[in-house]
Amino acid sequence: MSQKFTADYFDGRTARKQSVSVSVSREGLHFALESKGDILWSFANIRLQKIGNNLQNLRFEYEIETEEGRFVESLIVTDRDFREVIIALAPPGFSTSLRPPDLKRKIGFALGVLLIPFVLYALWISIIPSIARSLTLKVPVAWEEKLGDTILGSMSPEESRRNAPQTQQALEEIVARLLATDPQQPYKIKIHLQSDSLVNAFALPGGHIIVFQGLLDQTDSAEEMAGILAHELQHVLRRHTTQAIIRSVSIYLIFSTLTGDVTGAMQTVLDTASNLGHLSMNRSMETEADRDGMLMILKAGINPAGMIQAFQKLDDNLNSDKNQSSPDDLKTESSSNILKYISTHPLGAERVKNLQDIARNSAEKNYSPLLPDLDWKKMIEREFPKPEKKESL
Ligand SMILES: [Zn+2]
């Protein structure tokens, strides 16, 4: 028999509470009532409930039959040590719900928690991208166009566009020559110029290509610009942006489903994962856009030296920017611009070398000049005059 514990006894007929002293044996609970003397409630007939704020109090219910009817008497024990005594003495089946999870279950739980990141990583790295890839192929062009229009509206609003008719026309002619190599393609390409010092160009789903002034300033010939445009066109034709968006949306939907709601913390994790994953995923897309862009240039009979030079230049800019030891304000601005370029367009000597290899190994060696009557540099300087404060890289 165990030590004695104080408990509250209710007779199930009135609300009156009686304080009793309970002890435990292997048979059951023992206590005494003035009116009835010694009482034994056997474990076989006791119903156990956990009550209270943290379910730390125990209520034992015991049904008795009298001449007046059936009543459920109860004992409530708040002493925490009582639980241990019950576990030690009661039959295992009775005290299951009181036992702490055993070691095996604890380890299983810990492993589960540890595995979650790996499961998420697998989802992120292989399952979701492959779903996104196959879904992307099923998306109708009209749907991509709508998506592209929406993104264009927020990313490049009408008032931030630059009206530069000659440059616009030149870029459209370059695109036309490039697209002539792929007459079956379903997209209507629309070029949008933006007066932003960002050294970048973006392809949106459905055929919008945004070209920033910072990038135009860097080009010395129509052939260089053609290299950039061929690359961006491949992003459109190969539905790269659409795929990236579908992937992000899938992640969002999966987490919403799993969690019932995306909490702020989860959202932050997602945003971070999304950016990092985007970058690594885009590297393979970039490689693809480089390769097929260069093939397009060659097929269009455009001198590939322009594309090589354009990417070489961006790489050089990147490196000279990195070597700046004490950047002034302008440099800081340009380095953040260049950083933006890296985050969307990973550059490197290897990339330039790959372009050179494709061009060198190509059978296509008959190039015809691109926009021969146009002075490219003058056109850019005229339509995109530099501000007073020269922004030299
Ligand atoms: Zn790209």
Residues whose N, C-alpha, C, O or C-beta is under 5 A from the ligand:
A	BS01	ZN	E286 A289 T344 H345
